[in-house]
């Protein structure tokens, strides 16, 4: 089965974190977000991946290569002009050929039951299936909202507070056939000046788009989403054994500590702390619900909660 992963964006909502790394390559618990996604999809039966790269895309290619280290196959296409998700999707047409494919926005993570949900979408008789989730109505203007009737999509609205729905597109769609590419060819820009994949799907509604629902999804394109994902991933992974550290460090799991880290005296870590590689933490520091990226430095006498510390030592919350 084939997957098209859209990973080209600038990650402007995550500045300054993304000044030197593309957002899908932000490391959590020793792996980039994109690797966590790929492993979830591999577990769901997908083995052929096309990653649409753009901003700092060589970092993605260098890390994953052809995918053989993960026992999958990865190819790449580059989006040189950031003109929207529909334009990025169109670049994958040669890879897709005549096969069905899953479209996946690489800043979206489904934390529960992804394998079962994708199995149902693949078995659906509909030419297009999408995944959505209920969200708070106050957030509907920041997402692609889905109006639904009898499990089929009535309307898709991209980032508009005028939507009557409290269902948000979770960034996943399954396509059978190549019609979506023909629609993208004739698409006009949205009010934001971009070619939106949500609008392309809107124009296929006469073919009936079946809607599937997940309990939740995480938008890893925001600081709050990154911190939520940090908690979810830490809960699923191995915990630090406090005996591996010297006795002046207090650990409250779940905690992950990367390679070549220096940690001072009277340091308290956790819960929900993920520390990257080559990190220096000085004395008398307390961290709780914190993601610390590679090569950062935390000075002494700091109490930091619900934040990301980037490689330039900026504290983002």
FENSULRA-V976310 format. One record per helix or strand of 2 or more residues. SS is the DSSP state (@ for helix, = for strand). FROM is the first residue (numbers start at 0). TO is the last residue. If there is no record, write none. Layout:
SS:FROM:TO ; SS:FROM:TO
This chain:
=:1:6 ; @:11:13 ; @:16:18 ; @:22:24 ; =:26:27 ; =:30:31 ; @:32:42 ; =:47:52 ; @:56:63 ; @:67:69 ; =:72:77 ; @:84:89 ; @:92:95 ; =:100:104 ; =:107:108 ; @:113:122 ; =:127:133 ; @:136:141 ; =:143:148 ; =:151:157 ; =:166:174 ; @:178:184 ; @:196:201 ; @:204:206 ; =:208:212 ; =:217:218 ; @:222:235 ; @:241:243 ; =:248:251 ; =:254:256 ; =:261:262 ; =:266:269 ; =:272:274 ; =:279:280 ; =:284:291 ; =:296:297 ; =:301:308 ; =:314:315
